Amino acid sequence: MKTKKAKVLSLVLVVLMAAIMLPACGDSGDGDTDTAANGETIVLKLASDAPVEHIATQLNEEACEKVKERTDGRVEVQYYGASQLGGYETVYPELASGSIDIAQITVPDATDPRLGAAYLPFYALSFDEAKILYGKDSFMTQTFADLTKGDDVRFLGWVLEGFIGIGAVLEPTDALTPGTPKGIKLRTPTVATFRIPAEDLGYNVVTIPYAEVPTAIQTKVVDGWVGGTPNMNFAWVGDVINYMYVNYIHAEATCYVMSEKSLAKLSDEDQQIVVDVFNEQSENSFTVAQENEDVYKQRLADEKGVEVIELTPEQLKANADFVRDETWTKLENELTKELVDGFRAEIEKLNG
C-alpha cells in the first residue's frame, strides 16, 4: 500500500510541476517582457508641469489615448499634469532612474550646462523659424538626443508651446530698448540661458523655482517673470500681472523624454508605437502653437485685463541682434564654444 501511495503521490507532483511550468513554456520568445507576455497592461507615468488649460495638456492627453488604442490596451499612459509629480528639476532625475517613465518638461541643466541650450535667447524669431530650428533633423534636436542619451533618457521630440515673453505687475522702464536699466525685479530660472540675457537686457534678476512664481509675484518678492508664453501667463499668473511683453526672447520648446529603463519594459512592437506617438505629438505641436498663441494673447487682454505689448519687427531685430552679440559669447562658458558656433551656423544658414 505504501508503494502504491508513493507512486500516486509522485504522479501528482509531476502533474503539478508541469502545470506550474506551462505558462513559462508558453512564452513566444519574441523579446517581450514577462509582464507583456502574461497579457497584463503595462502602465507608464507621464509627468508634466503644464496646467489644465494649456496646449501641452491637450497634446499629452491625446498621446495617452493614442498609445492605448494603438497597443490594443497592452500599454496605458497615465497623465500627471500641473507638476503633480514635482517640478521639472526633480522629475528629470526620476526619469533617469526609471521611477517616472515619460515626461514633457524642460530638461534641467544641473547635470550638464549644455542642456540649457533649448532656451538659447533669440534663436528662433518666428513660428516658421522654430519649425526649422527645432525640427526633427535639426542641429538642436541632434544635440539634445546626444546629451540625454548619457542620462539613459531617450529624447522623443520638442513640444513647441509658443514663445516666451515677460509678464509683469509693474511697467519696466524703457522696456523695448535692449541694455537699458529696467527698474524692476524679474524672476528667471537658474538656467544661464534665461538668467544672463535678462541681466544683459537690463533687468534685476532673482532666480526662483517655477512652482513658486505666482506666490513670489503676489508677495512682491519679484515684479514679474520671464518663463511663460501667453497661454502660460493666462493660466498661471493671469490674475496677478498687468503687462505681457511678447518679445520672443525664448521659444518655449519643452521636451518629450522617456526613461530607457521604462522603454525596455515594452515589446519591440510597443516600443515603436510609443516612440511614434510622441514623435507625432511633437510634430503636431508646431501646427497648433501659433493659433494657440494668438488666442491667449487676446484672452489675456479680454478676460484678465492684461495689457499685451508686441514688438515691431524692427524692435525684435534690435533686441535679437543685441543679445546674439552681447550674450551668446558669454554663454560659451556654459554651452561650449562648439555648440554656440553650431547655433550661429544654423542662423546663418537660415538667413542665407
Residue, then its C-alpha position, 0 to 999 in steps of 0.5 A: m500500500k505504501t508503494k502504491k501511495a508513493k507512486v500516486l503521490s509522485l504522479v501528482l507532483v509531476v502533474l503539478m510541476a508541469a502545470i506550474m511550468l506551462p505558462a513559462c513554456g508558453d512564452s513566444g520568445d519574441g523579446d517581450t517582457d514577462t509582464a507583456a507576455n502574461g497579457e497584463t497592461i503595462v502602465l507608464k507615468l507621464a509627468s508634466d508641469a503644464p496646467v489644465e488649460h494649456i496646449a501641452t495638456q491637450l497634446n499629452e492627453e491625446a498621446c495617452e489615448k493614442v498609445k492605448e488604442r494603438t497597443d490594443g490596451r497592452v500599454e496605458v499612459q497615465y497623465y500627471g499634469a500641473s507638476q503633480l509629480g514635482g517640478y521639472e528639476t526633480v522629475y528629470p532625475e526620476l526619469a533617469s532612474g526609471s521611477i517616472d517613465i515619460a515626461q514633457i518638461t524642460v530638461p534641467d541643466a544641473t547635470d550638464p550646462r549644455l542642456g540649457a541650450a533649448y532656451l538659447p535667447f533669440y534663436a528662433l524669431s518666428f513660428d516658421e523659424a522654430k519649425i526649422l530650428y527645432g525640427k526633427d533633423s535639426f542641429m538642436t534636436q541632434t544635440f539634445a538626443d546626444l546629451t540625454k542619451g548619457d542620462d539613459v533618457r531617450f529624447l522623443g521630440w520638442v513640444l513647441e508651446g509658443f514663445i516666451g515673453i515677460g509678464a509683469v505687475l509693474e511697467p519696466t522702464d524703457a522696456l523695448t530698448p535692449g541694455t537699458p536699466k529696467g527698474i524692476k525685479l524679474r524672476t528667471p530660472t537658474v538656467a544661464t540661458f534665461r538668467i544672463p540675457a535678462e541681466d544683459l537686457g537690463y533687468n534685476v534678476v532673482t532666480i526662483p523655482y517655477a512652482e513658486v512664481p505666482t506666490a513670489i509675484q503676489t508677495k512682491v518678492v519679484d515684479g514679474w517673470v520671464g518663463g511663460t508664453p501667453n497661454m502660460n501667463f493666462a493660466w498661471v499668473g493671469d490674475v496677478i500681472n498687468y503687462m505681457y511683453v511678447n518679445y520672443i526672447h525664448a521659444e518655449a520648446t519643452c521636451y518629450v523624454m522617456s526613461e530607457k529603463s521604462l522603454a525596455k519594459l515594452s515589446d519591440e512592437d510597443q516600443q515603436i508605437v510609443v516612440d511614434v506617438f510622441n514623435e507625432q505629438s511633437e510634430n503636431s505641436f508646431t501646427v497648433a502653437q501659433e493659433n494657440e498663441d494668438v488666442y491667449k494673447q487676446r484672452l489675456a487682454d479680454e478676460k484678465g485685463v492684461e495689457v499685451i505689448e508686441l514688438t515691431p519687427e524692427q524692435l525684435k531685430a534690435n533686441a535679437d541682434f543685441v543679445r546674439d552679440e552681447t550674450w551668446t559669447k558669454l554663454e560659451n562658458e556654459l554651452t561650449k564654444e562648439l555648440v554656440d558656433g553650431f547655433r550661429a551656423e544654423i542662423e546663418k544658414l537660415n538667413g542665407 
